[in-house]
């Protein structure tokens, strides 16, 4: 099996000091939950100090729009004064049905389902913007945004970013001429219905060390892509060399079924859910083990996390007496979400991110980062979750 080349990021693979954020998949549920987490990161001044934001699936909708607006958010000392601009746009996306119309259109009209998903993203959020419109991370004024999909041809992680796209077996395409909507549609192409997305490759594919498929035009003229969560549902693969890892997880836990369907279609969906659950569980275990060993600092928070598990002395938002389970059970869809539900998801994302930060970001690390994490005083939206 070929090994991942050391120049996949055009950088050293040695441990690098810096804070990264990974945004998981989970449809609109994840997209909205992550907004709340970003809200809290912005309040404490961490958002503007991130070195990388890695995303998969529904998390990529949030990340890509944040990246598109980055230079308009008016950052100072790690905090965006114009953060509400981002929130407003994301809520318009959450007001929009995508998957049902894309499926119907893909069945009865010319064009694929994934093409129609990309078109919906573009019309509501991205307006023709491309990967080149993401902020330039070379000067350190912005994080690198990495939108992850799965290359079904190579069974490897396909990375979209401003400087390049590609995977370790095919090679890299520098300065890719690809729309943000296409990258996000590939990252969120949930199998089996929204997957795959066929990406034509018209630019030169640069061979990298270990790229054993670079000589074959079957792999260098197109990429057949599926949801990033098929390979890595927490978006950890592209950040694992950094010192501090923040992870926001809005994934569902698979529920038991007494009598699983036996027909091939529904049974296949059930099996895919089992595989997704196992991938997520393994990634989470590896992450927690890395924290415990001291390989990384940072914190994990999840939509299914029990607030009491953080053992915090202060509970200013009254989270110990609230149950987020109904929010965690929202189906993984790209389906219009009522504003009240959006607000509750953002409130919970905000609260559990805060809990993770206060529990696991030490005073020493805060001083190193130039931030101070004080307890919050209220939710972003009236009410709770």
CORLINFEN-V298337 format. One record per residue. RES is the residue in three letters. PHI is phi in degrees with one decimal (none if undefined). Layout:
res->RES phi->PHI
res->RES phi->PHI
This chain:
res->UNK phi->none
res->UNK phi->-65.4
res->UNK phi->-95.0
res->UNK phi->-66.9
res->UNK phi->-69.1
res->UNK phi->-72.5
res->UNK phi->-103.0
res->UNK phi->-59.5
res->UNK phi->-100.6
res->UNK phi->56.0
res->UNK phi->-144.7
res->UNK phi->-70.0
res->UNK phi->-89.6
res->UNK phi->-71.2
res->UNK phi->-54.0
res->UNK phi->-122.6
res->UNK phi->-70.5
res->UNK phi->155.4
res->UNK phi->-105.2
res->UNK phi->-122.1
res->UNK phi->-128.8
res->UNK phi->-112.2
res->UNK phi->-115.3
res->UNK phi->-76.8
res->UNK phi->-87.4
res->UNK phi->140.9
res->UNK phi->62.1
res->UNK phi->-63.4
res->UNK phi->-56.0
res->UNK phi->-69.1
res->UNK phi->-52.5
res->UNK phi->-80.2
res->UNK phi->-55.5
res->UNK phi->-64.9
res->UNK phi->-59.7
res->UNK phi->-61.0
res->UNK phi->-63.7
res->UNK phi->-61.6
res->UNK phi->-57.5
res->UNK phi->-69.4
res->UNK phi->-59.6
res->UNK phi->-67.9
res->UNK phi->-58.5
res->UNK phi->-89.0
res->UNK phi->85.9
res->UNK phi->-89.1
res->UNK phi->-57.6
res->UNK phi->-76.1
res->UNK phi->-108.9
res->UNK phi->-71.4
res->UNK phi->-96.3
res->UNK phi->-153.4
res->UNK phi->-122.6
res->UNK phi->-110.8
res->UNK phi->-140.1
res->UNK phi->-135.2
res->UNK phi->53.6
res->UNK phi->-59.3
res->UNK phi->-64.6
res->UNK phi->-72.9
res->UNK phi->-62.1
res->UNK phi->-63.2
res->UNK phi->-63.7
res->UNK phi->-64.9
res->UNK phi->-71.2
res->UNK phi->-58.9
res->UNK phi->-63.5
res->UNK phi->-62.7
res->UNK phi->-89.1
res->UNK phi->-47.1
res->UNK phi->-73.9
res->UNK phi->-104.7
res->UNK phi->-87.6
res->UNK phi->60.2
res->UNK phi->-78.5
res->UNK phi->-148.4
res->UNK phi->52.2
res->UNK phi->85.6
res->UNK phi->-114.6
res->UNK phi->-92.8
res->UNK phi->-70.3
res->UNK phi->-107.3
res->UNK phi->-60.1
res->UNK phi->-61.4
res->UNK phi->-58.4
res->UNK phi->-65.7
res->UNK phi->-60.1
res->UNK phi->-60.2
res->UNK phi->-64.4
res->UNK phi->-65.8
res->UNK phi->-67.9
res->UNK phi->-63.6
res->UNK phi->-62.9
res->UNK phi->-68.6
res->UNK phi->-82.0
res->UNK phi->-112.0
res->UNK phi->-75.2
res->UNK phi->-121.1
res->UNK phi->-67.5
res->UNK phi->-63.1
res->UNK phi->-65.3
res->UNK phi->-65.9
res->UNK phi->-65.7
res->UNK phi->-62.7
res->UNK phi->-63.6
res->UNK phi->-68.1
res->UNK phi->-81.4
res->UNK phi->-104.1
res->UNK phi->-125.2
res->UNK phi->-61.5
res->UNK phi->98.7
res->UNK phi->-86.4
res->UNK phi->-60.9
res->UNK phi->-64.0
res->UNK phi->-62.6
res->UNK phi->-72.8
res->UNK phi->-62.9
res->UNK phi->-60.0
res->UNK phi->-62.4
res->UNK phi->-64.8
res->UNK phi->-58.6
res->UNK phi->-67.4
res->UNK phi->-65.5
res->UNK phi->-86.7
res->UNK phi->-112.4
res->UNK phi->-95.6
res->UNK phi->51.3
res->UNK phi->85.6
res->UNK phi->-63.4
res->UNK phi->-118.1
res->UNK phi->-55.3
res->UNK phi->-63.2
res->UNK phi->-85.1
res->UNK phi->-70.2
res->UNK phi->-68.7
res->UNK phi->-82.1
res->UNK phi->-91.0
res->UNK phi->-64.9
res->UNK phi->-84.8
res->UNK phi->79.8
res->UNK phi->-85.0
res->UNK phi->-154.1
res->UNK phi->-77.3
res->UNK phi->-83.9
res->UNK phi->-95.5
res->UNK phi->-121.5
res->UNK phi->-101.8
res->UNK phi->-104.6
res->UNK phi->-127.5
res->UNK phi->-114.7
res->UNK phi->-82.2
res->UNK phi->-68.8
res->UNK phi->-67.9
res->UNK phi->-102.9
res->UNK phi->58.4
res->UNK phi->-125.4
res->UNK phi->-76.8
res->UNK phi->-100.3
res->UNK phi->-106.8
res->UNK phi->-106.3
res->UNK phi->-154.3
res->UNK phi->-62.4
res->UNK phi->-75.0
res->UNK phi->-164.0
res->UNK phi->-138.4
res->UNK phi->143.0
res->UNK phi->-139.4
res->UNK phi->-75.5
res->UNK phi->-97.3
res->UNK phi->-91.3
res->UNK phi->116.1
res->UNK phi->-123.3
res->UNK phi->-107.6
res->UNK phi->-77.3
res->UNK phi->45.0
res->UNK phi->-63.6
res->UNK phi->-92.7
res->UNK phi->-133.5
res->UNK phi->-74.0
res->UNK phi->-59.9
res->UNK phi->-61.2
res->UNK phi->-66.5
res->UNK phi->-60.6
res->UNK phi->-69.3
res->UNK phi->-63.2
res->UNK phi->-66.1
res->UNK phi->-64.2
res->UNK phi->-109.3
res->UNK phi->-81.4
res->UNK phi->-58.9
res->UNK phi->-80.4
res->UNK phi->-94.2
res->UNK phi->-78.8
res->UNK phi->-88.6
res->UNK phi->-105.4
res->UNK phi->-100.6
res->UNK phi->-113.1
res->UNK phi->-93.9
res->UNK phi->-105.1
res->UNK phi->-67.1
res->UNK phi->-114.9
res->UNK phi->-109.6
res->UNK phi->-98.0
res->UNK phi->-68.1
res->UNK phi->-101.0
res->UNK phi->-78.8
res->UNK phi->-70.3
res->UNK phi->-119.5
res->UNK phi->-56.3
res->UNK phi->89.1
res->UNK phi->-78.3
res->UNK phi->-74.0
res->UNK phi->-106.1
res->UNK phi->-64.9
res->UNK phi->-81.5
res->UNK phi->-102.6
res->UNK phi->-64.8
res->UNK phi->-61.4
res->UNK phi->-103.4
res->UNK phi->-102.9
res->UNK phi->-109.2
res->UNK phi->-160.3
res->UNK phi->-128.0
res->UNK phi->-98.6
res->UNK phi->-115.1
res->UNK phi->-131.1
res->UNK phi->-48.9
res->UNK phi->-61.4
res->UNK phi->-69.8
res->UNK phi->-61.1
res->UNK phi->-95.8
res->UNK phi->-157.0
res->UNK phi->-76.9
res->UNK phi->-107.0
res->UNK phi->66.9
res->UNK phi->-90.2
res->UNK phi->-59.8
res->UNK phi->-90.1
res->UNK phi->-123.2
res->UNK phi->-66.5
res->UNK phi->-88.0
res->UNK phi->-85.3
res->UNK phi->-76.6
res->UNK phi->-122.5
res->UNK phi->-114.5
res->UNK phi->-104.6
res->UNK phi->-131.6
res->UNK phi->-109.6
res->UNK phi->-119.6
res->UNK phi->-111.4
res->UNK phi->-75.7
res->UNK phi->-83.4
res->UNK phi->-92.9
res->UNK phi->-65.1
res->UNK phi->-89.5
res->UNK phi->-67.8
res->UNK phi->-128.2
res->UNK phi->-65.4
res->UNK phi->-135.9
res->UNK phi->-60.3
res->UNK phi->-60.7
res->UNK phi->-105.2
res->UNK phi->-70.8
res->UNK phi->-62.2
res->UNK phi->-69.0
res->UNK phi->-69.9
res->UNK phi->-66.4
res->UNK phi->-62.7
res->UNK phi->-63.0
res->UNK phi->-62.0
res->UNK phi->-64.5
res->UNK phi->-60.4
res->UNK phi->-64.0
res->UNK phi->-63.8
res->UNK phi->-61.5
res->UNK phi->-59.3
res->UNK phi->-62.3
res->UNK phi->-69.4
res->UNK phi->-59.0
res->UNK phi->-63.0
res->UNK phi->-63.0
res->UNK phi->-65.1
res->UNK phi->-61.0
res->UNK phi->-64.6
res->UNK phi->-60.4
res->UNK phi->-61.8
res->UNK phi->-64.2
res->UNK phi->-62.9
res->UNK phi->-61.5
res->UNK phi->-65.0
res->UNK phi->-62.0
res->UNK phi->-65.6
res->UNK phi->-76.9
res->UNK phi->86.2
res->UNK phi->-66.5
res->UNK phi->-138.5
res->UNK phi->-97.9
res->UNK phi->132.2
res->UNK phi->-157.6
res->UNK phi->-115.8
res->UNK phi->-136.6
res->UNK phi->-136.3
res->UNK phi->-65.5
res->UNK phi->-101.4
res->UNK phi->-67.5
res->UNK phi->-85.6
res->UNK phi->-53.7
res->UNK phi->-62.7
res->UNK phi->-65.1
res->UNK phi->-81.0
res->UNK phi->53.4
res->UNK phi->-84.1
res->UNK phi->-76.2
res->UNK phi->-116.6
res->UNK phi->-129.8
res->UNK phi->-64.9
res->UNK phi->-98.7
res->UNK phi->68.5
res->UNK phi->-74.0
res->UNK phi->-61.7
res->UNK phi->-104.8
res->UNK phi->-120.8
res->UNK phi->-117.7
res->UNK phi->-85.5
res->UNK phi->-54.9
res->UNK phi->-62.2
res->UNK phi->-70.3
res->UNK phi->-66.1
res->UNK phi->-90.1
res->UNK phi->-59.7
res->UNK phi->-59.8
res->UNK phi->-80.3
res->UNK phi->-135.5
res->UNK phi->-104.2
res->UNK phi->-120.8
res->UNK phi->-45.5
res->UNK phi->-117.2
res->UNK phi->-57.0
res->UNK phi->-58.6
res->UNK phi->-61.9
res->UNK phi->-67.9
res->UNK phi->-56.8
res->UNK phi->-62.7
res->UNK phi->-67.8
res->UNK phi->-63.1
res->UNK phi->-65.7
res->UNK phi->-60.5
res->UNK phi->-70.2
res->UNK phi->-58.9
res->UNK phi->-62.5
res->UNK phi->-68.7
res->UNK phi->-77.5
res->UNK phi->-61.8
res->UNK phi->-58.2
res->UNK phi->-61.3
res->UNK phi->-61.8
res->UNK phi->-65.2
res->UNK phi->-68.2
res->UNK phi->-80.9
res->UNK phi->-126.1
res->UNK phi->-95.9
res->UNK phi->-65.7
res->UNK phi->-60.3
res->UNK phi->-63.0
res->UNK phi->-68.1
res->UNK phi->-60.3
res->UNK phi->-63.8
res->UNK phi->-60.9
res->UNK phi->-87.6
res->UNK phi->73.6
res->UNK phi->-129.7
res->UNK phi->-137.3
res->UNK phi->-98.4
res->UNK phi->-90.1
res->UNK phi->-63.5
res->UNK phi->-73.4
res->UNK phi->-112.7
res->UNK phi->-162.0
res->UNK phi->-75.3
res->UNK phi->-59.8
res->UNK phi->-120.5
res->UNK phi->-56.1
res->UNK phi->89.7
res->UNK phi->-141.4
res->UNK phi->-140.6
